[in-house]
Amino acid sequence: MPAYFTGCHGGGNKLAKQKLKQLSKHVRYLPADHETDRPVLGAVIGNDYTLIVDAGNSPAHAELFLNELKEIKAPESRLLVLTHWHWDHIFGMKKMNLPAIAHTKTKKYIEKLKGLQWTDEALDERVRTGVEIEFCAEMIKKEFGERRNEIEIVSPVITFENSLAIDLGGVRVRLQHVGGDHADDSIVVFVEKDKVLFLGDCYTQNMYAKKWNYTAPVFLKLLDELEHFQAAVYLHSHCDPATQAEFFQELFEMRITTKAAVENKGNREAIHSAMKEGLGRELNDDDLELASYLG
Ligand SMILES: [Zn+2]
């Protein structure tokens, strides 16, 4: 898998097309596919409406998801919500053909993408000038191949600032803006009844920087906010679902690493030894990668 997210496992699938899976009573999801960086797509199913979480990284990705949805019993009346503005979550919007709900910043950022060219030359030039990152440019080329004219940027229709409640008929969903280093427009999608939290990519590192990084105070505040949901299942867009116990263990380890990095700023050896002590074990590659993003 790409060095996309430390501590994230599963989701890769080279040979077979992903299939829709049931996560809880009212939630299905199409797992991530690392081959072309396709994120998780979700369906929250109420009595009256189906809420789709993220639009996919291409028309083909959206189509795969919509075809899978046909196979299950779910209301035809649909809503679409976007977790953040990154290409892999929005390039399937045209195919979804639904008015999208998003944070106000998400709309602003998506509108900035309008008018951009997506040819190899244009992508390479944006990578050269630091506007685009190499990883995304590569994945866009791989997902779309020659069919770059299929990239059509669509604006969200409904926007909100802090939070928004959606009643799907017997199933309430809360959209909450959380921000974070990865994308400051990031929201999470909480399915209250099922205690499922769609995380988007919110606690991934900032990848739009010369050196991928986290800002310690921003990162710690985000981790606290995510913990408050007390969800039963946490679903990051590029990972397999995690139970509360698994996610809280991850939170614990991320906090230990952040604290070690802050208290021993710039001293790699001291950071690593504080981490070892805090974690009570030897460090693995994921630990070292996370520490490197913190300074
Ligand atoms: Zn992202």
Boltz pocket constraint, residues with backbone or C-beta under 6 A from the ligand:
constraints:
  - pocket:
      binder: B
      contacts: [[A, 84], [A, 86], [A, 182], [A, 183], [A, 201]]
      max_distance: 6.0
